[in-house]
Amino acid sequence: MDFDFSDDQEQLRDAVRKWVDKAYTFERRRAAVRAGGLDAATWTEMAELGLTGLLVPQDHGGMGMGPVEAMVVMEELGRGIVLEPLAQALVASGILSTYANAAIQAEWLPAIAAGDALVVLAYQERASRYHLDVCDTKAVQVPGGYVINGCKSVVVAGDVAQAYLVSAKVNSQMGLFLVERLSSGVSTRGYGTQDGSRAAEVAFKNAPATLISANGLQALEHAVDIGIAMSCAEAVGVMDKTMNVTAEHLGTRKQFGVTIGSFQALRHRAADMKMQLELARSMSYYASLKLNAPAAERRAAMARAKYQLGQSMRFVGQQAVQLHGGIGVTDEYIVSHYFKKLTQLEMTFGDSLHHLGEVSARMQDAAGVFV
């Protein structure tokens, strides 16, 4: 099997890496955090690079690329711990392209591709605990469409997004709906998150909604799987940069007149970090390659990948802090921000314990051997 990237994919990686290295400096990121966690100018630059339209079909003004290209981009954004929620734009692009009717696609996909509209997934509730079929939000059909009542938690950029993809029950059947933030009956409470980005609690009170899919659980599972694959790729980029920063520290910090990188115990710990990084990288590739697989196969693959990535993120982040010593937890030093990003990514779209349960539930008669 050929795992080499194509020339176009390498050129895409190079373009994004150059933008991150030159334009998205640590100082610019810190300024964005102080300003609330998002920067409109950064989002515009990403749109100009074509990143917001990466998965939007060319007929709607996008680049029409696939999961591998998205993985490449998310890795590079992870290296710069970019705050802007590109993963949400990729999720929305994939779901609207697959499940929405032609009129909805024509209205929203070009705006997403141009960076003019941020559509984010609103599915988590206080009682759901990562279980997608647990949903207290209700939708009722009315003349001309639907209205939604309920609350969603930890909605990425929920107080600034233009619209949401909302899961809601219609009688006993779950549907997936599109709700505009400025519609009547929508209220938000925004806050900063651990990694410096932005989220919100979103409440719906008779908020008008447009049905995207009557089989909402299937669409929601697909959306979350896209999100998992993108989070895995982003985490690989974060860990890769964390590893580089840690190696540089080991090569320059001195104790007893020699660099601490010469101490065998610390070199072994760095080698273990590298091993976890490469395990994570291979499972991220696996996740991206399985995104277009049948639903059951795709769901199992995402659980396996997210569990391994969770283990790797925890190990690499904690070891990086330990190897840096006290400076590793200071706000002024970059590695603390990589550690916080890894900690948050480990819990995004389901934490490690949840996905371990998902892997276990899908083992059936293979006795734990992945076939």
Residue, then its C-alpha position, 0 to 999 in steps of 0.5 A: m500500500d502506498f502511503d506517500f503523499s501526492d505532489d498536490q498534497e505536499q504543496l498544500r502542506d507546504a503552503v499551510r506550513k509557511w502561512v503558520d510559520k510566518a503569519y501565525t506567530f505565538e504573539r499573534r495567538r496570544a493577542a487573539v486569546r486576549a481578544g476573546g479567542l477568535d480573530a476575524a483577520t486570521w479567518t479571512e486569511m485562511a479563507e483566502l488560502g482556500l482552507t474554509g472551502l477545502l471539502v466544499p464541492q467545486d460547483h459551490g465555490g470550494m476546492g472539492m478535496g477529500p479527507v487526506e487533504a483535510m488531514v494534511v491541513m489540520e496537522e499543520l494548523g495543529r503545529g501552530i495551535v491555531l485557534e480558529p475552528l476550521a474543523q467545524a467548517l470541514v464538518a459542516s461542509g461534509i454534512l451539508s454536501t451529503y445530507a442537505n437538499a440542493a437549495i440549502q447547499a446553494e445557500w450555505l456552501p458557497a458562504i462557507a467556502a468564502g469564509d463568510a459563514l461559520v456553521v458549527l455543530a451543536y449536539q452536546e447536552r449536559a446529560s449526554r456524556y458523549h452518547l449521541d443518541v441522548c438528546d433532550t432538545k425537541a423539534v416540532q413541525v409547524p407551517g413552513g418548517y420546524v421550531i426547536n426548544g432545548c439547550k446545547s453545551v460547549v458549542v464551538a464559537g457558538d456566540v459568533a457562528q452564523a448558524y448551527l447544525v442542531s440535533a433534536k428529537v421529532n417525537s421519538q426520531m432524531g433529526l438534524f436541523l440548521v438554525e441561524r444564530l440571529s433567528s428569534g428564540v436563540s440565545t447564547r452565553g460565550y466563554g473562553t476555553q482551556d486552550g484559549s479558543r471560544a465556546a458557548e452555551v446555546a439555548f433555543k426557545n421556539a427557534p425556527a429551524t430547517l430540516i437537514s436530515a430526518n435520519g438525524l442520528q446517522a447524520l450526527e454520527h457522520a458529523v462527529d466522525i469527521g470531527i474525530a478524524m480532524s481532531c486526530a490530525e490536529a493532535v498529531g501536529v500539536m504533538d509533533k511541534t511539542m516534540n520539537v520544542t522539547a528536543e530543543h530544550l533538552g539540547t540547550r538547557k544545562q545542568f552540572g555543566v552539560t546539556i540535560g539531553s545528554f542524560q540517558a534517563l531523559r533521552h529514554r523519555a524523549a524516545d518514548m514520546k517519539m514512539q507515542l507520536e508515531l503511533a498517533r500519526s499512523m492511527s490518524y492516517y487510519a482514521s482519515l482513510k476510513l472516513n468514506a468507509p461504510a458507517a459501521e466500519r467508519r464508526a469502529a475505526m474512529a473509536r480506535a483512532k481516538y482512543q490511541l490518540g487520547q493515550s498519546m496526547r496525554f503521554v506526550g503533553q505530560q512528558a513535555v511539561q515534566l522534561h521542561g520543569g517549572i517553565g513548562v507550566t508558565d503562561e509565557y512559555i509556549v509548551s504550556h499552551y501545547f499541553k493545554k491544547l492536547t488536554q482539550l483535544e483529548m476530550t473533544f468528540g469523546d474522551s479516551l474512556h468513552h472511546l475505549g468503551e466504543v472499541s469494546a462494544r464493537m469487538q463482537d466475535a473477533a476476540g479483540v483482534f481487529v480484522 
